[in-house]
């Protein structure tokens, strides 16, 4: 009887405490390519979510084929959708401040994080992108999918050499 009560007490405590592991992300084992901070629910470092390539690749890769104003001919980009990334982290902001390695920063409305929209690309034509080749991460929109993605505002949000996103409330 005591064991049954103890088990019931532990189960009740677990229900009240909530799923602790659901709030934690695994720590990166490789080089950190992306750091996400701000209004996010899931982290793996003090107030931040750090991602290496393997972690990004594990978030349901999306491939889009599109032409860009910075490249020649159709390009294939593979990455994680911005929507999936924000869902994974429990991002609850209005604005995503995306920053590149050289500290160039651009504001992206959280409304751009929709399925079928922008991706955080880590492959271009099946190959990892070097820093000289706009990598290792590049926010790419499906420019050919809609005229709405072929505007100066959208082009300005297509930040390459991305290494940080701050989710602002």
N, C-alpha and C positions, 0 to 999 in steps of 0.2 A: 504494500500500500504506500509506503514512504517513497519507494522508487517511482511509483506512478505519479504521486504528487510532485516529486522533484522534476520528473519529465514534463509534467503539465506546466510547472512554474517556468522551466527553461523555455518551453515553447511559447508561453505567453510573453516572456521577456523578449524573445527573438522577434515576435510580431510587433511589439511596441518599439523596439529599437530600430527595426527596419533592416533592410538588406545592406549591411555595411559594404560588402564587396561590390555592390552595384555602383557605389560612388567612386571606386578606385579604378584607375587604369593601370595596366602593367607598365613597368618602367622600361624605357628603351634600352636595348642591348647594343645597338649600333650608334653611329653618329646622329645626334639630334639635328633634324632638318627643319622642324617647325615647332615653335613654342606658341601656345594659345593661352591667354590670360584674360582676366576680367570677369564678366558675368557668366561664368560656367559652373556647372554643378559637379563635374567629374575632373579630377586632377590626378597626377602621379608625382608631383613635386610641389613644393610650398606655393600654393595658389596658382599653379600652372599645369598645363597638360603638355608634355614633351613627346614628340613623335619622331621615330626614326623611319627609314624607308619601309622596313618590314611592317611596321604598325600601320602606316598609311596604305600599303598594299593590301592589308587585311581588312580594310573598310569598304568592301564591295566595290572593286574597281569599275570605273565607267570609262568608255572610250568614245570620243567624238572625232569626226572628221570635218574639218573646216579650213577655210582659207583665212589668213590673217593679213593685216596691213604691214606686218613686220617680216613675213616669210614669203618664199616663192612657192606658188602652187598649193594644192590641197595638202594639209598636214593632218596626221593622226595624233591625238593627244590622249593619254591615259592617266587617270588620277582618281581622286575621291571627290564626289560631288560636295560642294560647299554645304548643301542641305544635309547630307549624311554626316559630315563632320560636325555641324552644329547640333544635330540630333544626338550623336554619340556623346558629346560633351554636355548636353543639356544647356546649350547657349540660349540666353534669354535677353539679348540686347537689341537695341534699335539700329546700331551702327557697328560695323566691323572695321577697325582701323588696321589696315594691312600695311606692313612695313617690310622693306627689302634690306638686303645685306648692307647696302650703302646708306641706309637710313631714309631713303625716299619713302614717303608714306602717302596713302590714299584712303579716303573713307568710302566704304562700300555699304550701301543700305542693307540691313538684314533681310529685306524683301527680295534681294538678289539670290538668297540661299533657298532656291526652289528646285524641285526635281526637274531635270531636263535643262537646268541652267548652268551656271558657272561651275567649273571643277578646279581643284588644286591639282594641276598636272605634274607628274613626276617622270613621265616618259613622253618623248616626241618621236614619232615614227618608230616606236618600239625600243628606243634607246634612252637611257638616263641623260638628262640635260646637264652639261657643264655650266659653270658660272659664266663663261664666255658665251655659251649657247642659251642664255636666259634662264638657267637653272640654278640650283637643282629643283626649285619649285616655281611654277608660273600659274597664276589664276587666268584661266582661259574660258571664254564664253563661247557658246556654239554660234558663232557669228553668221554662218550660212543658214541657220535655222529660221531666222526671222529678221526683218528689217529693224525691229526693236533692239537687236543686239549690234547693229551697225551704226552707232552714234558716237559722237565725241565723248559723251559721258561714260559710256560703256568701255570704249577704248582706253580711257584714262584709268579705269578700274582694273584693267588687265595687267596687273603688276607682276613683273618677273623678278627673279632672284629673291622671291618671298622667303622670309624666315620667321616672321612674327605676325600674329593676329591678336589684337586686343578687342574683346567683345565689350562694347560700351552700352550702358543702360539707356 
